[in-house]
Amino acid sequence: MGYIAALLSKTRENVSPALINMMKTASSIRGDAYGTASNEGSIIAGSPESMSRLLTGACIGHKLVKIEPNDPPQPIQQYGSPMALEGRIWQGEGVSNLSVIADLIGEDPDEGIRRLIRESAGSFAVTALLGEIILCGRDLLGVVPLYFGENDSLVGIGSNRKMLWTVGLDAESVPPGNLVEISKRGVSSKPVRGLSQPQVESMSMDEAVERLDRLLLRAVEARCRGFTRVALGLSGGIDSSLMAYYLDRCGVDVEPICVGLEGSRDFVAAEEASDGLGLPLRVRSFTLEEVEEDLDDVLWSVEEPDPMKVGVALPLHWAAGIAAESGCRVFFSGSGSDELFGGYQRHAQEYAEWGDAVRELMFRDVAMSHRVNYERDYKVCANLGLELRLPFADVDVVEFGLSLPVRLKLSKGPDPSRKLVLRALAEEFGLPRRVAFARKRAVQYSTGANRALKLLAKRRGRSLAGYLAERFEGAMEERLGSRS
């Protein structure tokens, strides 16, 4: 895991000091290695302070936080072109290492990155320097964050927004499946691979369960291979319970973690799920004072004061922090399931009113998951030194889920059910019915996070949105100012 940085000066100014500052800002976790590279050469060092500065108007950088033992320092030189990659490629029987990915890119970074986006199944962001042009791209679903920014004198790339903010650039998300070219003329984005709505496949529930089982097992196996122990956020809902089941089935030592405010409804549900799976559960409750204490760290990770995103990120921050303290380096989540299999109330409402036309709503939700969920969750985990892995965001799982008939996801009637195929899958494996058919509860409400944030806002006499905006502005000013 790591952080990518890239800068190009439109006025031929030296960008090396600013690039090093971006890497300092990337996260509070100390890196295992820091690297910068230009067309003139590269430097790898143990800290940003010990790096000598390249004199260059275009360079890329990388901050390495080792997750797997063979994760190498970057950038690497690929046929004379510096390149940095964040994320993983899930190919064949395992995870492709950086040298395999570099070979896939080949001698021509432009065509090579296109080929990587077009042909590989992975969760990644990649950047390469080709003369005075910076190329970058993301995987089809946008699991791994990457942003770009531009002003009159500078163009840049960063793994999070604050890296760009610290050098005076606004930040915009690199579109998933696109190749972005940065030059002195500015930024251009070209679609390479787009998510498309497939034709509906005719199948029975039994056939859907059998095929989904194979796909999820393969997705989980690829993402836990090489690890004997991983962490999982377990709420007791169907998504995280299935993740716990598959991780246990893959033979990995899974540590389910459930967090919330005192009295959280998730505690009982998670205990029922862990008992049904025969797995030990770590439960920790938090106080209102701890919410206030941790809020600036959450805002620093999320990089925006959106109440929904902050409410979801707060319990994730706690669970990931517990996982990091226990020595885990990989954190699993069931995120992505609701959009794909009809987990939201609005899906059920639209299905009741418009029938199969709800497929378009679910497709849009899947296509926007990178903005709504993945970028937030990835950054929260990364800021604590963990790599987030999302089996429901596997390309094969997503394409299969999009092809399912709606009747295998949603039901109609006075008490409609959602995510039917997942519930049938859970029953097939013997999960207790109360777990398999547990009602969907938004994490910000079931953990008590939203209620706690509203109480803090009320104490200040502010609306929740106003309170979070004020805290966000203060946190950014203090932390970015200290790095300038």
C-alpha positions in Angstrom: 0.0 0.0 0.0 1.2 3.5 -0.5 0.5 7.0 -1.8 1.2 8.3 -5.3 2.2 11.9 -5.9 3.0 13.6 -9.2 3.7 17.2 -10.2 4.3 19.1 -13.4 5.2 22.7 -13.7 3.8 24.7 -16.6 6.5 27.3 -16.1 9.5 25.0 -15.7 9.9 25.7 -12.0 11.4 23.0 -9.8 8.6 21.0 -8.3 10.7 18.6 -6.2 10.2 20.4 -2.8 6.5 20.6 -3.3 6.3 16.9 -4.2 8.1 16.0 -1.0 5.7 18.1 0.9 2.8 16.2 -0.6 4.3 12.9 0.6 4.7 14.4 4.1 1.0 15.3 4.0 -0.2 12.0 2.6 -1.0 10.4 6.0 0.0 10.3 9.6 1.4 6.8 9.3 5.2 6.7 8.9 6.2 5.2 5.5 8.6 2.3 5.1 10.2 4.1 2.1 9.9 7.3 0.1 10.8 7.7 -3.5 10.9 10.4 -6.2 11.8 10.0 -9.8 12.1 12.2 -12.9 13.5 11.7 -16.3 17.0 12.5 -14.9 16.9 9.7 -12.2 15.4 8.5 -9.0 15.9 8.6 -5.2 14.7 6.2 -2.5 15.1 7.2 1.1 13.8 6.2 4.6 12.1 9.5 5.3 11.0 12.6 3.3 13.4 14.7 5.3 16.4 12.7 4.2 15.6 12.9 0.5 17.8 15.1 -1.6 15.8 17.2 -4.0 15.8 16.6 -7.7 16.0 19.7 -9.9 13.1 19.0 -12.2 9.9 20.5 -13.5 8.2 17.1 -13.7 8.4 14.2 -11.3 6.4 11.5 -9.5 6.7 10.2 -6.0 5.6 7.4 -3.8 5.3 6.8 0.0 5.4 3.1 0.8 3.5 1.5 3.7 4.3 -2.2 3.5 1.3 -4.6 3.7 2.9 -7.6 2.0 6.6 -8.5 2.7 7.6 -8.2 -1.0 6.0 -4.7 -1.5 8.9 -2.8 -3.1 9.9 0.9 -2.8 8.7 3.0 -5.7 8.7 4.7 -8.2 10.3 2.0 -10.4 12.0 2.6 -13.8 10.1 0.9 -16.6 12.1 1.1 -19.8 13.3 4.5 -18.7 9.9 5.8 -17.7 9.3 6.2 -13.9 6.1 4.5 -12.7 4.2 4.1 -9.4 1.3 1.8 -8.7 -1.0 1.6 -5.7 -3.3 -1.3 -5.2 -3.4 -4.9 -6.4 -4.1 -6.9 -9.5 -6.1 -10.1 -8.8 -4.8 -12.3 -11.6 -5.1 -16.1 -12.0 -4.0 -18.0 -8.9 -2.8 -15.0 -6.8 -1.9 -11.4 -6.6 0.4 -10.1 -9.3 3.5 -8.4 -8.1 4.8 -5.1 -9.4 7.3 -6.6 -11.8 4.5 -8.6 -13.5 2.4 -5.4 -13.7 5.4 -3.5 -15.2 5.8 -6.2 -17.8 2.1 -5.9 -18.7 2.5 -2.2 -19.2 5.6 -2.8 -21.4 7.7 -0.2 -23.2 4.9 2.2 -24.1 3.3 3.6 -20.9 0.4 5.1 -22.8 -0.7 1.9 -24.4 0.5 -0.2 -21.4 -1.7 1.7 -18.9 -4.6 1.4 -21.3 -4.0 -2.4 -21.5 -3.8 -2.6 -17.7 -7.2 -0.9 -17.3 -8.8 -2.8 -20.2 -7.6 -6.3 -19.5 -6.8 -6.7 -15.8 -9.0 -7.5 -12.8 -7.8 -5.4 -10.0 -8.2 -2.5 -7.6 -5.5 -0.1 -8.5 -4.3 3.4 -9.4 -1.2 3.9 -11.6 0.9 6.9 -12.7 3.8 7.1 -15.1 6.1 9.9 -16.3 6.8 10.0 -20.0 9.0 13.0 -20.9 7.0 16.1 -19.9 3.7 14.2 -19.8 2.2 12.5 -16.7 -0.1 9.6 -17.4 -2.4 8.1 -14.8 -5.4 5.8 -14.6 -7.7 3.8 -12.2 -9.4 0.4 -12.3 -12.9 0.1 -13.7 -14.7 0.4 -10.4 -12.5 3.1 -8.8 -11.8 1.2 -5.5 -8.4 2.9 -5.1 -8.6 6.7 -4.8 -6.7 9.0 -7.2 -7.2 12.8 -7.7 -5.9 15.5 -10.0 -5.7 19.2 -9.7 -4.6 22.2 -11.9 -3.9 25.9 -11.6 -2.2 28.5 -13.8 1.3 27.2 -13.0 1.0 23.6 -11.7 -0.7 20.3 -12.5 -0.7 17.4 -10.0 -1.8 13.9 -9.0 -2.3 12.6 -5.5 -3.8 9.6 -3.7 -5.9 11.9 -1.6 -7.1 15.5 -1.8 -5.0 16.9 1.0 -1.9 16.1 -0.9 -3.0 18.4 -3.6 -4.4 21.0 -1.2 -1.0 21.3 0.4 0.5 22.6 -2.9 -2.4 24.9 -3.6 -4.4 22.7 -6.0 -8.1 21.8 -5.9 -8.8 18.1 -6.2 -11.0 16.2 -8.6 -11.5 12.5 -8.7 -9.8 10.7 -11.6 -12.7 8.9 -13.5 -12.5 5.1 -13.0 -11.6 3.2 -16.2 -10.0 6.4 -17.7 -6.5 7.3 -18.8 -5.7 10.9 -17.8 -2.9 12.8 -19.5 -1.3 15.8 -17.8 0.9 18.2 -19.7 1.7 21.9 -19.8 -1.4 22.4 -21.8 -3.5 21.0 -18.9 -5.5 17.8 -18.2 -7.3 15.5 -20.6 -9.2 12.4 -19.8 -10.0 9.5 -22.2 -12.3 6.6 -21.4 -10.6 3.2 -21.8 -13.1 0.8 -20.1 -16.5 1.7 -18.9 -18.9 -0.2 -16.7 -21.9 -1.3 -18.8 -25.3 -2.6 -18.0 -25.4 -6.3 -19.2 -28.3 -8.2 -20.6 -30.4 -9.9 -18.0 -29.6 -13.6 -17.7 -32.5 -16.0 -17.2 -31.8 -18.3 -14.2 -33.3 -19.8 -11.1 -32.5 -18.9 -7.6 -30.6 -22.1 -7.1 -28.5 -21.4 -10.2 -27.8 -17.9 -9.1 -26.7 -19.1 -5.6 -24.4 -21.7 -7.1 -22.7 -19.2 -9.5 -22.4 -16.4 -6.9 -20.9 -18.8 -4.4 -18.1 -19.6 -6.9 -17.5 -16.0 -7.7 -17.4 -14.8 -4.1 -15.2 -17.6 -3.0 -12.7 -16.8 -5.8 -12.8 -13.1 -5.0 -12.2 -13.7 -1.3 -9.5 -16.3 -1.9 -7.5 -13.9 -4.1 -7.7 -11.1 -1.6 -6.6 -13.0 1.5 -4.0 -15.2 -0.2 -0.6 -14.9 1.5 -2.1 -13.8 4.8 -2.8 -16.0 7.9 -4.8 -13.3 9.7 -7.1 -10.5 8.5 -9.6 -8.2 10.1 -13.3 -7.7 9.2 -15.8 -5.1 10.2 -18.8 -7.2 11.3 -22.2 -5.5 11.9 -24.2 -8.7 11.9 -25.8 -7.9 8.6 -25.9 -10.2 5.7 -23.0 -8.6 3.8 -20.4 -8.7 6.6 -21.6 -12.1 7.8 -21.1 -13.6 4.3 -17.6 -12.1 4.3 -16.8 -13.7 7.6 -18.1 -17.0 6.3 -16.0 -16.9 3.1 -12.8 -15.8 5.0 -13.2 -18.7 7.4 -13.9 -21.0 4.5 -10.6 -19.9 2.9 -8.7 -21.0 6.0 -7.6 -17.5 7.1 -7.7 -16.5 10.8 -10.4 -13.8 10.6 -10.8 -11.3 13.4 -14.4 -9.9 13.3 -14.7 -6.5 14.9 -17.9 -4.8 16.0 -17.9 -1.2 17.2 -20.5 1.4 18.2 -21.7 3.8 20.8 -22.8 2.3 24.1 -26.1 0.4 23.5 -25.5 0.0 19.7 -28.0 -2.4 18.1 -25.1 -3.9 16.1 -23.6 -5.6 19.1 -26.5 -8.1 19.5 -26.7 -8.7 15.7 -22.9 -9.2 15.5 -22.8 -11.6 18.4 -25.6 -13.7 16.8 -23.7 -13.8 13.5 -20.4 -14.7 15.1 -22.0 -17.4 17.2 -23.7 -18.8 14.1 -20.3 -18.9 12.3 -18.4 -20.2 15.3 -16.0 -17.2 15.3 -14.7 -15.1 18.2 -15.9 -11.5 18.1 -14.2 -8.3 19.4 -16.7 -5.8 20.6 -15.9 -2.3 21.8 -18.2 0.5 22.7 -17.3 4.2 22.5 -18.5 7.2 24.3 -19.7 10.6 23.2 -16.4 12.1 24.4 -14.4 9.7 22.2 -16.6 10.7 19.2 -15.6 14.4 19.8 -11.9 13.4 20.4 -11.7 11.3 17.2 -13.8 13.5 14.9 -10.9 15.6 13.5 -9.0 12.4 12.6 -12.1 11.1 10.7 -12.6 14.4 8.9 -8.8 14.4 8.0 -9.3 11.0 6.4 -12.7 11.6 4.7 -11.6 15.1 3.4 -15.1 16.5 3.4 -17.8 17.4 6.1 -20.6 15.4 4.5 -22.8 14.2 7.4 -23.6 10.8 5.8 -19.9 10.1 4.9 -18.6 11.2 8.3 -21.3 9.1 10.1 -20.2 6.0 8.1 -16.5 6.7 8.5 -16.5 7.1 12.3 -17.3 3.5 13.1 -15.0 2.3 10.3 -12.2 4.5 11.8 -12.7 2.7 15.2 -12.8 -0.8 13.7 -9.8 -0.2 11.5 -7.9 1.3 14.5 -8.6 -1.8 16.6 -7.4 -4.0 13.7 -4.2 -2.0 13.3 -3.5 -2.2 17.1 -3.8 -5.9 16.9 -1.3 -6.2 14.1 -3.6 -6.8 11.2 -2.5 -5.1 7.9 -5.6 -6.0 5.7 -9.2 -5.0 6.5 -12.2 -6.6 4.8 -15.6 -5.1 4.3 -18.9 -6.0 2.7 -19.2 -2.6 1.1 -20.6 -2.7 -2.5 -23.3 -5.3 -1.8 -26.2 -2.9 -1.3 -25.8 -1.2 -4.6 -25.3 -4.4 -6.5 -28.0 -6.6 -4.9 -30.7 -4.1 -4.0 -30.0 -3.3 -0.4 -31.5 0.1 -0.1 -35.1 1.1 0.7 -35.2 3.3 -2.4 -34.6 0.1 -4.5 -37.6 -1.6 -2.9 -39.8 1.5 -3.4 -38.8 1.9 -7.0 -39.3 -1.8 -7.7 -42.8 -1.7 -6.2 -43.7 1.3 -8.4 -41.8 0.8 -11.6 -40.9 -2.9 -11.7 -37.7 -3.9 -13.5 -36.9 -0.3 -14.3 -35.2 -0.3 -10.9 -32.2 -1.9 -12.7 -31.2 1.5 -14.0 -31.2 3.0 -10.5 -29.1 0.1 -9.1 -26.7 0.4 -12.1 -26.2 4.1 -11.4 -25.6 3.3 -7.7 -22.9 0.7 -8.6 -21.3 3.1 -11.1 -21.1 5.9 -8.4 -19.9 3.7 -5.6 -16.3 5.1 -5.9 -17.5 8.6 -5.0 -20.1 7.6 -2.4 -18.3 4.8 -0.6 -15.0 3.3 -1.9 -12.8 6.4 -1.8 -13.9 7.3 1.7 -13.4 3.8 3.1 -10.1 3.3 1.4 -8.7 6.6 2.8 -9.9 5.9 6.3 -8.2 2.5 6.4 -5.0 3.7 4.7 -4.7 6.6 7.2 -4.4 3.9 9.9 -1.9 1.7 7.9 -4.4 -0.9 6.6 -5.2 -1.9 3.1 -9.0 -2.2 2.4 -10.1 -5.2 0.4 -13.6 -5.4 -1.0 -14.7 -8.8 -2.5 -18.1 -7.4 -3.5 -16.2 -4.9 -5.8 -14.6 -7.7 -7.7 -15.2 -7.1 -11.4 -16.6 -10.6 -12.0 -18.9 -10.4 -9.0 -20.1 -7.0 -10.2 -20.8 -8.0 -13.8 -22.6 -11.1 -12.6 -24.7 -9.1 -10.1 -25.7 -6.6 -12.7 -26.9 -9.4 -15.0 -29.2 -11.0 -12.4 -33.0 -10.7 -12.8 -34.4 -8.2 -10.3 -36.8 -10.8 -8.9 -33.7 -12.6 -7.5 -32.8 -9.4 -5.6 -36.1 -7.8 -4.5 -39.6 -8.8 -3.7 -42.9 -6.9 -3.7 -45.7 -6.8 -1.2 -46.5 -5.1 2.1 -43.2 -6.3 3.7 -40.8 -6.5 0.8 -37.4 -8.2 1.2 -34.1 -7.0 -0.3 -30.9 -8.8 -1.4 -32.8 -12.1 -1.8 -30.0 -14.0 -3.5 -27.5 -13.2 -0.7 -30.1 -14.3 1.9 -30.6 -17.6 -0.1 -26.8 -18.0 -0.2 -26.5 -17.5 3.5 -29.3 -20.1 4.2 -27.5 -22.5 1.8 -24.5 -22.5 4.1 -26.5 -22.9 7.3 -26.3 -19.3 8.7 -29.1 -18.8 11.2 -32.2 -17.4 9.7 -32.2 -14.4 12.0 -28.8 -13.6 10.5 -29.7 -14.4 6.9 -32.8 -12.3 7.0 -31.6 -9.5 9.3 -33.0 -6.2 8.2 -30.7 -3.6 6.6 -29.6 -1.0 9.0 -27.5 1.9 7.9 -24.3 1.8 9.9 -24.3 5.5 10.9 -27.7 4.8 12.6 -27.2 1.3 13.9 -23.9 2.1 15.6 -25.3 5.3 17.1 -22.7 7.5 15.3 -25.3 9.8 13.7 -27.1 10.3 17.0 -23.8 11.1 18.7 -22.7 13.6 16.1 -26.1 15.4 16.3 -25.7 15.6 20.1 -22.3 17.3 19.7 -23.8 19.7 17.2 -26.7 20.5 19.5 -24.3 21.3 22.3 -22.8 23.9 20.0 -26.1 25.2 19.0 -25.5 24.2 15.4 -27.0 22.0 12.7 -25.1 18.8 12.1 -24.0 20.1 8.7 -22.9 23.4 10.1 -21.0 21.8 13.0 -19.2 19.4 10.7 -18.3 22.1 8.3 -16.8 24.2 11.2 -14.8 21.3 12.6 -13.6 20.4 9.1 -12.4 23.9 8.3 -10.6 24.0 11.7 -8.9 20.6 11.3 -7.8 21.3 7.8 -6.4 24.7 8.7 -4.5 23.4 11.6 -3.0 20.3 10.0 -2.3 21.7 6.5 -0.9 24.9 8.1 1.5 22.9 10.2 2.9 21.3 7.0 3.4 24.4 4.9 
